[in-house]
Amino acid sequence: MKTFQKEIKLQPYPRGFHLITNQVIEAIPEITTITIGLLQVFIKHTSASLTINENADATVRQDFESHLNIMVPENATYYRHTYEGSDDMPAHIKASLMGSSVQIPITNGNLNLGIWQGIYLGEHRDHAGVRSLVITVMGS
């Protein structure tokens, strides 16, 4: 069994959903040495998320953002955690709903994603900074 792990920093992104599949693959070329294995990507933040979804049509990412903003509105009167801005508590909720990690099979040195699948960064803050990801590859 081989194991590789790297931590990378993503440039600041505007609020919304962003494809980061290529950045992840480029960060850990050791994937190509794995015949059968797993890739795990974990985000070290509580106001951003990771998920896997369609990589072809950008309107899917726009619809994700629009729908989450309806599900988890800003300025809800029942929020107590408000001192970091009106987008902060909703960002924590969205991050918990979407998740902090994704796991993808590796087959013959490649991510075994569906043809229309990609890794999304969900940036839930209006003015976020650099985001850190821990990328782990395990396999043989």
C-alpha positions in Angstrom: 0.0 0.0 0.0 1.3 3.5 -0.9 0.2 6.6 0.8 0.8 10.2 -0.2 -0.4 13.4 1.4 -0.1 17.1 0.5 -1.6 20.3 1.8 -2.3 22.9 -0.8 -3.6 26.5 -0.7 -6.3 27.6 -3.1 -6.4 31.2 -4.2 -9.3 33.3 -2.9 -12.5 32.6 -4.9 -15.6 34.8 -4.9 -18.7 33.4 -3.3 -20.2 30.5 -5.2 -19.2 27.1 -6.5 -16.0 26.6 -8.4 -14.4 23.6 -10.2 -11.1 22.6 -8.6 -10.6 19.1 -10.1 -7.6 20.1 -12.2 -5.9 21.9 -9.3 -6.3 18.8 -7.1 -4.9 16.5 -9.8 -2.0 18.8 -10.5 -1.1 19.0 -6.8 -0.6 15.3 -6.4 1.0 13.7 -9.5 1.6 10.5 -7.4 -2.0 9.5 -8.4 -0.5 8.1 -11.6 1.4 5.5 -9.5 -1.8 4.0 -8.1 -3.5 1.2 -9.9 -6.4 0.8 -7.4 -6.9 3.2 -4.6 -8.7 6.3 -3.2 -8.3 10.0 -3.2 -9.6 12.0 -0.3 -9.8 15.8 -0.3 -10.5 17.6 2.9 -11.0 21.4 3.4 -9.7 22.9 6.6 -12.4 25.5 7.0 -15.9 25.8 8.5 -17.3 28.3 6.0 -16.4 26.6 2.7 -17.3 23.1 1.4 -16.4 20.4 -1.1 -18.8 18.3 -3.2 -18.9 16.5 -6.5 -21.3 17.4 -9.3 -21.6 18.3 -12.9 -18.5 19.8 -14.5 -19.9 20.7 -18.0 -22.5 23.4 -17.5 -21.6 26.4 -15.4 -25.3 27.1 -14.7 -25.4 24.1 -12.4 -22.9 25.9 -10.1 -25.0 29.1 -10.3 -28.1 27.1 -9.4 -26.4 25.5 -6.4 -25.5 29.0 -5.1 -29.1 30.3 -5.7 -30.8 27.3 -4.1 -28.5 27.3 -1.0 -29.1 31.0 -0.5 -32.9 30.3 -0.4 -32.5 27.3 1.9 -30.1 29.2 4.2 -30.8 32.9 4.1 -28.7 35.7 5.6 -30.0 37.9 8.4 -32.3 35.3 9.9 -33.5 36.8 13.2 -32.8 33.6 15.1 -29.0 33.6 14.3 -26.9 34.3 17.4 -23.5 34.0 15.7 -23.5 37.3 13.9 -20.4 39.2 14.8 -18.4 38.2 11.7 -21.0 39.5 9.3 -24.4 38.5 7.8 -22.8 35.9 5.6 -20.9 34.1 8.3 -23.5 31.9 10.1 -25.2 30.9 6.8 -21.7 30.0 5.5 -21.2 27.6 8.5 -24.6 26.0 7.9 -24.0 25.6 4.1 -20.5 24.1 4.8 -22.1 21.5 7.1 -24.9 20.7 4.6 -22.5 20.3 1.7 -19.6 18.6 3.6 -15.9 19.1 4.2 -14.5 16.2 2.2 -14.9 14.1 -0.9 -13.6 10.6 -1.7 -13.0 9.4 -5.3 -11.8 6.0 -6.5 -8.5 5.9 -8.4 -8.3 3.4 -11.2 -5.1 2.8 -13.3 -3.6 6.1 -12.3 -6.7 8.3 -12.9 -9.6 9.6 -10.9 -12.5 7.3 -11.6 -15.1 10.1 -11.9 -18.1 10.0 -14.2 -17.8 11.8 -17.5 -19.7 14.9 -16.2 -18.3 14.9 -12.6 -15.9 17.4 -11.1 -14.8 18.5 -7.6 -16.5 21.7 -6.5 -15.2 24.2 -3.9 -18.2 25.8 -2.3 -17.1 29.3 -1.2 -19.8 30.5 1.2 -18.3 33.8 2.3 -18.5 37.1 0.5 -14.9 38.0 1.1 -13.0 34.8 1.8 -9.3 34.3 1.9 -7.0 31.5 0.9 -8.4 28.0 1.5 -6.3 25.0 2.6 -7.0 21.5 1.3 -5.4 18.3 2.5 -5.2 15.8 -0.3 -4.5 12.1 0.6 -3.9 9.3 -1.9 -4.0 5.7 -0.7 -3.7 2.5 -2.8 -1.5 0.0 -4.6 
